[in-house]
Amino acid sequence: MNGEPHMSVAFTREDVREGLKSVYDPEIGINIVDLGLVYDCDVADNGDVLVTMTLTSLGCPLGPVIVQEVQGALKGFDGVGEVDVKLVWSPPWSPASMSDDAKDELGMW
């Protein structure tokens, strides 16, 4: 995130979360928000976005693909600046972090 002068952006962190619902985990077939992989979204005044997220496993071979899709999903936002994805491993992902819709879709109850 850079230190450019303050500007008003036309999207919010909630918009970012909604936009990220278009990114699916290719192995599970559920979007990364409902899977509980997205921990936080920060939108700076200049339009830069920081997405803090995890993957289903530390050695997920599709991690780089998912990160690239996250960046692509947000590039269409009006006024978006730099999109940075920060992968974290704590807390680790677990099925308990999935939304009820995701659990329904996978038949987990």
PEGIJO-V89881 format. One record per pair of residues at least 6 apart in sequence whose C-alpha atoms are under 8 Angstrom apart, sorted by the first residue. I is the first residue (numbers start at 1). GAP is how many residues later the second one is. If there is no record, write none. Layout:
i->I gap->GAP
i->I gap->GAP
This chain:
i->1 gap->43
i->1 gap->47
i->1 gap->48
i->1 gap->81
i->2 gap->46
i->4 gap->42
i->5 gap->41
i->6 gap->39
i->6 gap->40
i->7 gap->38
i->7 gap->39
i->7 gap->40
i->8 gap->37
i->8 gap->38
i->8 gap->39
i->9 gap->36
i->9 gap->37
i->9 gap->38
i->9 gap->69
i->9 gap->70
i->9 gap->71
i->10 gap->68
i->10 gap->69
i->11 gap->66
i->11 gap->67
i->12 gap->31
i->13 gap->28
i->13 gap->29
i->13 gap->30
i->16 gap->25
i->16 gap->58
i->17 gap->16
i->17 gap->24
i->19 gap->54
i->19 gap->55
i->20 gap->11
i->20 gap->12
i->20 gap->13
i->20 gap->50
i->20 gap->53
i->20 gap->54
i->21 gap->10
i->21 gap->11
i->21 gap->12
i->21 gap->13
i->22 gap->9
i->22 gap->51
i->23 gap->8
i->23 gap->9
i->23 gap->43
i->23 gap->46
i->23 gap->47
i->23 gap->50
i->24 gap->6
i->24 gap->7
i->24 gap->8
i->24 gap->42
i->25 gap->6
i->25 gap->7
i->25 gap->41
i->26 gap->36
i->30 gap->72
i->32 gap->6
i->34 gap->64
i->34 gap->65
i->34 gap->67
i->34 gap->68
i->35 gap->60
i->35 gap->62
i->35 gap->63
i->35 gap->64
i->35 gap->67
i->36 gap->57
i->36 gap->61
i->36 gap->62
i->36 gap->63
i->37 gap->16
i->37 gap->17
i->37 gap->18
i->37 gap->19
i->37 gap->56
i->37 gap->60
i->38 gap->13
i->38 gap->14
i->38 gap->15
i->38 gap->16
i->39 gap->12
i->39 gap->13
i->39 gap->14
i->39 gap->15
i->40 gap->11
i->40 gap->12
i->40 gap->13
i->41 gap->8
i->41 gap->9
i->41 gap->10
i->41 gap->11
i->42 gap->7
i->42 gap->8
i->42 gap->9
i->43 gap->6
i->43 gap->7
i->46 gap->34
i->46 gap->35
i->47 gap->32
i->47 gap->33
i->47 gap->34
i->47 gap->35
i->48 gap->32
i->48 gap->33
i->48 gap->34
i->48 gap->35
i->48 gap->36
i->49 gap->31
i->49 gap->32
i->49 gap->33
i->49 gap->34
i->49 gap->35
i->50 gap->33
i->50 gap->34
i->50 gap->35
i->50 gap->36
i->51 gap->32
i->51 gap->33
i->51 gap->34
i->51 gap->35
i->52 gap->33
i->52 gap->34
i->52 gap->35
i->52 gap->36
i->53 gap->32
i->53 gap->33
i->53 gap->34
i->53 gap->35
i->54 gap->33
i->54 gap->34
i->54 gap->35
i->54 gap->38
i->54 gap->39
i->55 gap->8
i->55 gap->32
i->55 gap->34
i->55 gap->38
i->56 gap->37
i->56 gap->38
i->57 gap->36
i->58 gap->31
i->67 gap->18
i->70 gap->15
i->71 gap->12
i->71 gap->13
i->71 gap->14
i->74 gap->6
i->74 gap->9
i->75 gap->6
i->75 gap->8
i->103 gap->6
